């Protein structure tokens, strides 16, 4: 899938918000920390916020798609919590 690449620092028509080199560097660092499972809850939240900002400004993802993905992620996290809660009830006993 091709993306609509926008150079760093380019502003949108609707907002003065920009995606700059500092955002890019922090996003990359947080992604690496998450991949290595070395991310705090605060940093994970920051990564979510930066991801949304990147989607809006760099990838230009439509708002409806961002909202749909957010709902999907929330549903998957809830499903994971339920599975983790009830999975021991169904575990085979040796």
BELQUISUL-V331203 format. One record per residue. N is the residue number from 1. RES is the residue in one letter. PHI is phi in whole degrees, -180 to 180 (999 if undefined). D_CENTER is the distance of its C-alpha to the mean C-alpha in whole Angstrom. Layout:
((N & RES & PHI & D_CENTER) (N & RES & PHI & D_CENTER))
This chain:
((1 & X & 999 & 18) (2 & X & -78 & 19) (3 & X & -112 & 17) (4 & X & -90 & 18) (5 & X & -69 & 18) (6 & X & -127 & 19) (7 & X & -58 & 20) (8 & X & -58 & 19) (9 & X & 86 & 20) (10 & X & -75 & 21) (11 & X & -86 & 21) (12 & X & -90 & 21) (13 & X & -71 & 24) (14 & X & -86 & 22) (15 & X & -150 & 21) (16 & X & -94 & 22) (17 & X & -66 & 18) (18 & X & -130 & 18) (19 & X & -107 & 15) (20 & X & -113 & 18) (21 & X & -63 & 18) (22 & X & -66 & 17) (23 & X & -62 & 14) (24 & X & -62 & 14) (25 & X & -66 & 15) (26 & X & -67 & 13) (27 & X & -60 & 10) (28 & X & -60 & 12) (29 & X & -64 & 13) (30 & X & -67 & 10) (31 & X & -62 & 9) (32 & X & -64 & 13) (33 & X & -61 & 13) (34 & X & -66 & 11) (35 & X & -62 & 13) (36 & X & -90 & 16) (37 & X & 58 & 15) (38 & X & -123 & 16) (39 & X & -114 & 13) (40 & X & -81 & 14) (41 & X & -62 & 13) (42 & X & -63 & 13) (43 & X & -68 & 11) (44 & X & -63 & 9) (45 & X & -64 & 9) (46 & X & -61 & 9) (47 & X & -63 & 6) (48 & X & -60 & 4) (49 & X & -64 & 7) (50 & X & -66 & 7) (51 & X & -63 & 5) (52 & X & -64 & 6) (53 & X & -63 & 9) (54 & X & -64 & 9) (55 & X & -59 & 9) (56 & X & -67 & 12) (57 & X & -96 & 14) (58 & X & -98 & 14) (59 & X & -87 & 13) (60 & X & 56 & 15) (61 & X & -74 & 13) (62 & X & -61 & 15) (63 & X & -55 & 14) (64 & X & -60 & 16) (65 & X & -69 & 13) (66 & X & -62 & 10) (67 & X & -65 & 12) (68 & X & -64 & 13) (69 & X & -66 & 10) (70 & X & -63 & 9) (71 & X & -64 & 12) (72 & X & -62 & 12) (73 & X & -63 & 9) (74 & X & -61 & 12) (75 & X & -64 & 15) (76 & X & -66 & 14) (77 & X & -66 & 13) (78 & X & -65 & 16) (79 & X & -61 & 18) (80 & X & -62 & 17) (81 & X & -61 & 19) (82 & X & -65 & 22) (83 & X & -61 & 22) (84 & X & -63 & 22) (85 & X & -72 & 24) (86 & X & -101 & 27) (87 & X & -56 & 27) (88 & X & -60 & 30) (89 & X & -67 & 32) (90 & X & -107 & 32) (91 & X & -69 & 32) (92 & X & -72 & 36) (93 & X & -97 & 38) (94 & X & -76 & 40))
